[in-house]
Amino acid sequence: MRGMNDPHAPVVNEQQARAAAGITMALGAVAFAFANFDKVFWPIRTVSTFFCIDFLIRVTAGLRRSPTGLAAGWMTGRLAPQWVSAKPKRFAWSLGLGMSLVMAVITNRGIHGRLPRMICLSCLSLMWMEAALGLCLGCEIYGVMVRRGWRPPDDAFEVCASGACDLSIKRPVRAPAAEPR
């Protein structure tokens, strides 16, 4: 495995990806609050359509070209980049694209209630995990798929956030160590 000083595969700045997740989480939370509490639905329609376009740009052209990616790049411009492999991120963004497409279709068709609420809360949870905890669940799923042979291994894996792409590890569940007295 090569070091990140000479990557041989496409990479994404983890700092920028987490900031983009925070931006989308904030926008989504505001839109959700209007829809859920005030029964004002135009923000959720607008935001879900925007997310669909933003994730489509991320998947096809990369984070640095998406609107939230541009804003996140500006916000994190003074931080040292933390490079991670692009394929798992692209997979995670594809999941985001799918969920935002479903939300855009159902909310713009006037469907409100439990279904869009559950999808929106799931998206908000995933964005919070990425932004606040640095846990990209889509990246974790991608790593599991490769380790189980559901996707072929690829030399494009350099390093992923939290080691999600490391094919050599089998992650045992361990109890936390007791604190010394």
Secondary structure as UniProt FT lines:
FT   TURN            4..5
FT   STRAND          11..13
FT   HELIX           14..33
FT   HELIX           34..38
FT   HELIX           42..61
FT   HELIX           63..65
FT   HELIX           67..75
FT   TURN            76..78
FT   STRAND          83..85
FT   HELIX           86..108
FT   TURN            109..110
FT   HELIX           114..128
FT   HELIX           129..133
FT   HELIX           137..147
FT   TURN            148..149
FT   TURN            155..156
FT   HELIX           161..163
FT   TURN            164..165
FT   TURN            167..168
//
